[in-house]
Amino acid sequence: MRLSIRVILFMALKDIFKDKRILALVVFALTIGYTNVLMSTAVMNSFIGLFYDQITDTTVPHIVVEPREEKKFIEHTESKVKNIEGIAGVVGVASHLNSSGIVILKNKNIGCSVVGITSSLEKNISIIPEKIEKGNFLNDKEKTSVLIGTMLADDLEVSVGQRVTLVYSNGVKREYSVKGIVNTGFLFVDMLNVYVTREEIESVFGTHDRSTEIGVRLADRDAVGTYKLLIMKQLPSDDVKTWEEKMGFFVQLIGVLKIIWNAIRMMGLLTVIVTIAIIIYVNVTSKRRQIGILKAIGARNHIVLGIFLLEAVLWSMMGTFFGLILSHVLAYILNSIRIVLPIGLLVLRISSEAILLTVFLIFIASLLAAFMPARQGSRINIIKAIWGG
Amino acid sequence: MSVIKTDALKKTYMLGKVPVPALRGVDIDVVKGEFVALMGPSGAGKSTLLNMVGMLDSPTSGDIFIDGTNVSTLSENMRVDFRLEKIGFIFQFFNLFMELTALENVILPMMLLGKDMNECRRQGRELLHLVGLDERENHLPSELSGGEQQRVTIARSLVNNPSFLLADEPTANLDTENASQIVTLFRRLNAELGITIFMVTHEEELGQKADRIIRLRDGVVV
């Protein structure tokens, strides 16, 4: 096939750079299209990643063991915790004894979730110990203190050191000193949760070695399915759920958001496809005579096809290059502004996977978009092209 | 030795369902080193015959021989290669690539043949020198006059050492002075280098400069 590539490259580059203003306009359009695709991917992945991280770091561990529907508690918690800890790949296990409650300060009373934690183990399954905004975390034996979510504390207008009354679901009413304010940035934790020690809540409910949930943290969050089966075998009398099953509604919600985001991404991709198709079509139409001459002097159809396809690829490469720069600049600016969502601080990350996927998609889209008009150009009748008609 | 030979060449176009004969059995024979002008009134079939000889179109019947090869039966790709290697085209509207310099326009057919770039440039410069455009090799067509553009086209047509040049009304868009220069150049190429030229023209004065005139009327040689 002779050295067709050289001619294709030579002619494509000459054509692309013949008019700098048009080149700038085309590359700008493609840059915007590429940025749209990459940024929508980055926003989607960052949002979903943040949401999933916040859920599994603060609210629902990777795997949750709960009592069966007919039971209120998981029995023999300590031995079960030890059993689960023995499974390779499990990085942390801790049990909670939870209750609903009402927290009262002066004339304000607000419903809340009371989470009974073993303070020394909590760090194994959540980041709550690291998220003390004011004050300190609880000690295992502490019976007179609580931690309160920051939004709940704001609603109550309570600060560290002040005393609040907590009414448990069984009607027991106790008074505590606020030892710390928890600020995870995750709405559901900061607005609802009050933390007490396990020892304290056991005394409220007059129970021992029982829990309402055992949380399990894994080295690999994506392996929950496998570990769920392993834990189910060890604890046949309890209900074992993955965090996705436990947060079913929210996971479904994210699924819907993903569809919307993907639709936006597809629109961006479509913009790129249409832009390239129009450019190549206009190029082919306006260069009929030149194509005719090229074919008349001895260029085979594949050379003409190759020139236009390569132009599309080169344009998309330039759009990709500048789109990549623009996307990183935008991400840097948005991260500097600090976008705080109800689920936490959104940090936009443009992953190498997203870049590779987008480059691949744009590359394929460019070729597909250019193919039809390029083929039309390559099949131009020489006589009609040169002499009209 | 025949460079171009046609045998009972016919071409009929269809205007809707109505057949319109353009060539009605043309026999011509152009031998190596000849400078032949193809003349005739409008609608005589000059362009049709040029397209056939240039292998840009296929005859309805009859045969075309280029350098002794019957090109009527060649495949599309073989016709393209044959054009590239055997025919130098010179069109009425100069038809240069506007984004390429004079030198790049000249060497493009050599590049299509896959020749070494240094060799392409060397030969391209030689040809530009031959047509008197040594100083203009880096100029774009838009920076050249009509006559200069046509000379670049002539240099391009010579680049692959073709069997013959096929010129379609090469002076039609030139003023008298430039037209005269082009004709002089043709004569020089023919006389000094022995290049075979098959030229379509409607200008009697230009035709008279050729060795021989083939006159076409209503699709037949008269």
Contacts between the chains, C-beta under 8 A, distances in Angstrom:
chain1	res1	chain2	res2	distance
A	2	B	112	7.1
A	2	B	113	6.6
A	2	B	114	3.9
A	3	B	111	7.5
A	3	B	114	3.8
A	4	B	114	8.0
A	6	B	111	6.4
A	6	B	114	7.6
A	7	B	108	7.5
A	7	B	111	5.0
A	7	B	112	5.7
A	10	B	111	6.6
A	11	B	97	7.8
A	14	B	97	7.6
A	14	B	99	4.5
A	14	B	100	5.9
A	14	B	104	7.5
A	15	B	99	5.8
A	17	B	99	7.9
A	18	B	98	7.3
A	18	B	99	3.8
A	289	B	93	7.5
A	289	B	95	6.6
A	290	B	95	7.6
A	290	B	97	5.9
A	290	B	98	7.6
A	293	B	89	7.8
A	293	B	91	7.0
A	293	B	95	4.5
A	293	B	97	7.4
A	294	B	97	7.7
A	294	B	108	7.9
A	295	B	80	7.2
A	296	B	54	7.2
A	296	B	56	6.1
A	296	B	83	6.7
A	296	B	89	5.5
A	296	B	91	8.0
A	297	B	83	7.0
A	297	B	84	6.7
A	297	B	89	5.9
A	297	B	108	7.0
A	297	B	109	5.1
A	297	B	112	7.3
A	297	B	156	7.3
A	298	B	80	5.8
A	298	B	81	6.9
A	298	B	83	5.1
A	298	B	84	2.5
A	298	B	85	7.4
A	298	B	109	5.8
A	298	B	112	5.0
A	298	B	113	7.7
A	298	B	160	7.9
A	299	B	80	7.3
A	299	B	112	5.8
A	300	B	77	6.0
A	300	B	80	5.1
A	303	B	112	7.4
A	382	B	56	4.9
A	383	B	51	5.7
A	383	B	56	5.5
A	383	B	57	5.8
A	386	B	56	8.0
A	386	B	91	6.5
A	386	B	95	7.0
A	387	B	47	7.1
